[in-house]
Structures are given as structure tokens and as C-alpha cells.
Amino acid sequence: MSEFEPAYLQLLVSGELDRRVTEAWRRLESCDLCARYCRVNRLQGTEGAVCRTGERAVVHGYGPHQGEEDPLRGSGGSGTIFFTWCNLRCVFCQNWEVSQKGLGREMEPEEIARMMMELQAEGCHNINFVSPSHVVAQILVAVRIASERGLRLPLVYNSGGYDSPEALALLDGVIDIYMPDMKYGDSAAAHRYSHVRDYVEVNRAAVKEMHRQVGNLVLDGRGVAERGLLVRHLVLPGDLANTESVLAFLAREISRDTYVNIMDQYYPCYRAREYPELARRITPAEYCDALEAASRQGLRRLDQRRR
């Protein structure tokens, strides 16, 4: 074990983590815990909630993941917990059976805390919450339970990037590593392909706040992440994501030392073939264009692994 101590332990000792849990649960009564602002009382059911999630989180699965970025997976893997449903409606989602069809089962926070302890015991380097934006309250309860039982791993918030400031305020000092998507540099494209409004404005405000909380990515002596911001951007065919706009924002308004994974693994799945412009993979030239855009913007920490 390294000398790293996650920030949430300080909140646990001070009692602040209990306060965050109470506030998050109260917010479920008129939910503003993602940028959809459905205002549904999720303690009474899921009707009207875009995330289709009520009082209990739905979990698809969990386990050590060796396919994440190198600073997350290290040698022991990233301890991923995959939450079902999503607050986005991406027509090209590669995990649509989970995010759109709801494959998984409801779980109490106690069960999620048990998963976290198992992943720590298996030697994972972190706890990686995948698609967490709509289950912030449930995650906070599980973190409280697990930290009381000896959880000491960094927490990763692996989101689609459509996060509300209300949720991020609750997570300040709880999350050690933020890993948001920056899917688009154009909100019109986000509306067409992810059925969400004002994505760029919401996403950029969220990424700014995430960076304010945790700063640039910090690695330990083994090259494993302890704290900081890691951004993912998926290159779409025909530059539909407006990649250079995303990268320019990171370079100019976040940091040129932002760790960025420019991903080339797009392929047309789910409903993508209903949109002719999405009905193909990206070309090698398109991916090279994205890398050249990062170079033009002066970004210095790129994950360029081809899939």
C-alpha cells in the first residue's frame, strides 16, 4: 500500500460525509442530481425520470478491469462498478443493453459497499464508478459504509460528462479522480445524437469544476493515478464531434497538462445506422487529424492507444 490517503476519509472523520449523504437523499425528492433536472421524486418511483432509476441503484456488474487507461488499470486492474441506465441517449452507445435497455438488478447501498471491499481485497488500484451521474446519492451512502469498513482506494467518477453543479458540490472531497467524457464541441450535434440540450455548456462547466476540485492527474511511483482529471474524447466520423473545439477548450481553459484519451474505437452500433453520417467507422486519417489537433493546441499528455 502507498502512503496515499483518499480525501473522503477526512469527510468521514469530520462528519461531513454524513451531511452529504443526508443532503443527497433529500435532493432525490425533487431530483437535480444530473443536468437533466427532471425534478422527479425518485423516492416514490421512476415515472418521469430520464434515468429510469428510483431509490435503489441498478448495477449491471463489477470486477477488476484491465481495459481502462494505463494510469487506472496499473497491474491490478481498475475496480469497476457498472451502473445501469444513463442520463444520456446516445444513438451510437456501445453499451446500449445496459444504458438503454436496463440490463442489471437493483441493489442496496450495502451491496455496493460490499463490492467495493471485494475489489480492494482483489488488489484493484481504485474504485471506478461507471455511468454514475444519476446515482450520486446511492454512491455516497455506499462510500460511507465502505469507508467505515476500511476502504482506502481512490474513487473514480467515470461519467458521460452531463453532470449538475449540485451533484459535483456533493462529490467535492469525495471523488479523487474524475474521468468525464467530452463527447461534443457542438451542442446541436449533442442534441441530435445524444438527445440532450446544452451539452457543451453543461459539460464544460462540469469539467472546469472537476478540475478545480482535483487538478491535473497525479501518478504515484508506479505510474498509477492517485488524484486528478482524466478526459476521454471519442472521435466520430466526419468530425461530427467537433474534436478540435473540445481540445482547444481543454488547452486554453483547463490545462495543457490535462491527461486526454483520444479514442478511435467508434463503430456503428445500437441505432447509429439510422443516421447515414454515423454508419461507418472512422478512418485512420480522421484519427490522425484528431491527434494533430491536439498537437496544435499544445496538449502534452495524450493516451493514443489504438483499439
Order of alpha helices (4+ residues) and beta strands (2+ residues): alpha-alpha-beta-alpha-beta-alpha-beta-alpha-beta-alpha-beta-alpha-beta-alpha-alpha-beta-beta-alpha-beta-alpha-beta
